Amino acid sequence: MNKQKIISDILTHLSQELSAIKTAANNAHLAATDDQSVAETQYDTLAIEASYLAEGQSRRVADIQQAKQAIEQLVMRDFHKEMPISLGAMVAVSQDNDDKKWFFIAPAAGGFKGVIDKKHYTVITPSSPMAKALMGKFIDDDVELMINANKHHHEIMTIY
């Protein structure tokens, strides 16, 4: 499995998100400093709201830049049957012999969905419940995950 393709897809996604957030941050900054935003009464809060939005967007820019850096620094390795699941693993799990669900454990970009070798996967981070359940486990181990007070059992089928 070409994990470098996964990394490339994640970085492309983060770059696109970063570009959109930078545009939004610039627009919010312009709105906060625009002459039309000057308060006419004590109840006119347009400029204040725009400045809060600009600050939030700027924080999001920094978060995405950190995520890109974390993904770029991720050391790729191939996993084999005797290796425990850790950061950088592509893992397939099955629940009650249903179709396999694929997860890529990365330091950032949780929730990103991609396709590689006709396999749909979801990026999860070590702080996610699924990654916490998987980390340190091996092929054929069972993991238990609580979702809305319901226990879900998964069997680890494959690790790359």
ZADO-540959 format. One line per 3 residues: number of its first residue (from 1); their letters; for each residue x, y, z of C-alpha. Coordinates in steps of 0.2 Angstrom, whole numbers, always signed. Each point is the difference from the previous one (the first is absolute). Layout:
residues N
NUM = A = X:Y:Z; ...
//
This chain:
residues 160
1 = MNK = +0:+0:+0; +7:+17:-5; -2:+10:+16
4 = QKI = +9:+14:-8; -15:+3:-11; -11:+1:+16
7 = ISD = +12:+13:+7; -1:+10:-17; -19:-1:+0
10 = ILT = +0:+6:+18; +12:+14:-3; -10:+6:-16
13 = HLS = -16:+0:+11; +9:+10:+13; +7:+12:-12
16 = QEL = -17:+3:-8; -8:+3:+17; +14:+12:+5
19 = SAI = -2:+10:-16; -19:+2:+3; +3:+4:+19
22 = KTA = +13:+13:-5; -13:+8:-12; -13:+0:+14
25 = ANN = +12:+8:+13; +5:+14:-12; -18:+3:-4
28 = AHL = -4:+1:+18; +14:+11:+4; -5:+12:-14
31 = AAT = -18:+0:+7; +6:+4:+17; +11:+15:-6
34 = DDQ = -12:+6:-13; -7:+18:+1; -18:-7:-1
37 = SVA = +3:-10:+15; +2:+15:+12; -12:-1:+14
40 = ETQ = -14:+13:-2; -7:-4:+17; +5:-9:+16
43 = YDT = -10:-15:-6; +8:-1:-17; +12:-15:+2
46 = LAI = +4:-4:-18; +18:+5:+1; +2:-10:+16
49 = EAS = -8:-15:-7; +11:+1:-16; +16:+1:+11
52 = YLA = -5:-15:+10; -3:-10:-16; +17:+6:-7
55 = EGQ = +9:-6:+16; -9:-17:-1; +5:-2:-18
58 = SRR = +18:+5:+3; +1:-13:+14; -7:-13:-13
61 = VAD = +13:+5:-12; +13:-4:+14; -8:-17:+4
64 = IQQ = +0:-5:-18; +18:+5:-2; +5:-11:+15
67 = AKQ = -10:-14:-7; +9:+1:-17; +16:+0:+9
70 = AIE = -4:-15:+11; -6:-10:-16; +16:+5:-9
73 = QLV = +11:-6:+15; -10:-17:+1; +13:-14:-2
76 = MRD = -8:-14:-11; +4:-18:+3; -8:-16:-5
79 = FHK = -8:-10:+13; +0:-19:+2; -10:-13:+10
82 = EMP = +12:+1:+15; +0:+19:+1; -13:+9:+11
85 = ISL = -11:+14:-8; +7:+17:+2; +1:+17:-9
88 = GAM = +1:-2:-19; -9:-17:+0; -14:-3:-13
91 = VAV = -12:-12:+9; -15:-10:-6; -13:-5:+13
94 = SQD = -16:-11:-2; -15:+0:+11; -10:-16:+0
97 = NDD = +7:-5:-17; -6:+15:-8; +10:+9:-13
100 = KKW = +17:+7:+5; +2:+17:+6; +17:+8:-3
103 = FFI = +8:+13:+11; +17:+9:-2; +7:+6:+17
106 = APA = +8:+17:-2; +6:+14:+11; -12:+12:-7
109 = AGG = -14:+2:-13; -13:-11:+9; -16:-3:-10
112 = FKG = +8:+2:-17; -6:-14:-12; +9:-6:-14
115 = VID = +2:-15:-12; +15:-10:-4; +1:-17:-10
118 = KKH = -19:+1:+0; -1:+0:+19; -10:+14:+8
121 = YTV = +9:+6:+16; -2:+12:+14; +14:+9:+8
124 = ITP = +0:-1:+19; +11:+8:+13; +7:-8:+16
127 = SSP = -13:+10:+10; -15:-8:-9; -9:-14:+9
130 = MAK = +3:-12:-15; +19:+4:+0; +1:-2:+19
133 = ALM = -9:-17:-2; +12:-6:-14; +17:+7:+6
136 = GKF = +11:-14:+7; -11:-14:-7; +5:-13:-13
139 = IDD = -9:-9:-15; -14:-12:+6; -2:+10:+17
142 = DVE = -17:+6:+4; -4:+18:+5; -15:+6:+9
145 = LMI = -6:+18:-3; -14:+9:+9; -11:+10:-11
148 = NAN = -16:+8:+8; +1:-12:+15; +0:-15:-12
151 = KHH = +15:-12:-1; +6:-3:-18; +13:-14:-2
154 = HEI = +12:+0:-15; +13:-12:-5; +16:+6:-7
157 = MTI = +2:-8:-17; +15:+8:-9; +14:+12:+4
160 = Y = +11:+9:-12
//
